[in-house]
Amino acid sequence: MITKCLFPVAGYGTRFLPATKSMPKEMLPVVNKPLVQYGVEEAIAAGMTTCAMVTGRGKRAIADHFDISYELEHQISGSGKEAYLKSIRNVLDKGVFTMVRQREMKGLGHAILTGEPLIGNEPFGVLLSDDLCLNTGPGVLAQMAELYNQFRCSIVAIQEVPKDQTHKYGVIAGESLKEGIYRVDEMVEKPDPKDAPSNLAIIGRYILTPDIFDIIRETAPGANGEIQLTDALQTQARRGCVMAYKFEGRRFDCGSVPGFVEATNFVYENYYTED
């Protein structure tokens, strides 16, 4: 069983300025729950109860959220308002939270390498909070963890996107083994639509084997001068095996304002209750 999940949460969230000038983008609430908590709940439901956060400057609110607020607890103790804390209390009871700070923003690959001391020599999940995934059945990480038990290699979650949007994503091509499962031959980070090998885009869910750390160390800066996880995974696919999985569920791009608003409306209409 995979027991650890890495959360790269050091980004600046510039698309949500000025709201994110002093507040982490991961703490933006989708109705009444911050984005990062949705991700943590998904990881814990998949058995990944050790949540390793790669944070940065100005991100203390994330650490505070996954801790007890004694003053708040005291003020609302015995009142009906205690019910509002039920979901976060459940997370705190089940999860273990570790943190390390990424001092420079050098790409997703660098963020994951920064988290190596929190992971060690074992397979682990990676969850990007910008991608909110909602399911009526098992969450995306739970689906991928089950797949890992079969293939024992790194796995990326994918979905089809319009061809003209491939420049926003890492894109894969590979051999289809069965419905929704591919053995990856090629990965390209943010390709121009005319150069994209397919319209199968990687979204923010991964299962990674620990050899990825050494591969990232060898990986030169790529797109935007950053150390790209996609480039490291391409090397891993060439040397061994990387699988891609077309997951079940609905994904919202909460790194963009339209996606965030769409997610908020969907959660309010389908999940929110005042009880």
TALINPE-V901050 format. One line per field, one symbol per residue. phi: phi as a letter, one per 20 degrees, with the letter a starting at -180 (. if undefined). psi: psi as a letter, one per 40 degrees, with the letter a starting at -180 (. if undefined). burial: 1 if it has 16 or more other C-alpha atoms within 10 Angstrom, else 0. Layout:
phi = ???
psi = ???
burial = ???
This chain:
phi = .edccedfcefemffdfegefccgffefeemccfgffgfffffffeneeedddedbfmdffffffebedfffgffdgndffgffegfffffffedddcbbdefcecofgfffffegfednebfbeccefgeeddbedgffffffffffgedlbfcdecbfcggfdffecfcdcrefeagnccefdbccelfggfdffadedfdfcbdcefffffffgeefgcgmmdeefgffffffffebbcdccefepdddeeedfffffffffffffdcfcef
psi = hheihhhhfeidfdeeiededehhdeehhgcehidddddddddddeegehhhhhaaieeddddddfihgddddddeheieeddeedddddddddihhiiihhdigfidddddddeddedagiiiihhhddhhhhidaiiddddddddddddfiihihiihiideedeeihhiiahhdihehihhdihhhfiideeheafhihifhihiieeddddddehiibheeihhdddddddddddbhhihhhihihhhgeeidddddddddddddedhie.
burial = 01111111111110000001001111110110011111111111111111111111001001000100000000000000000000010010001010111100001111111111011000111111111111000011111110110001111111101000011011111100000011110111111010011111111111111101101100101000011111111111100011111111001111110011111101100000000
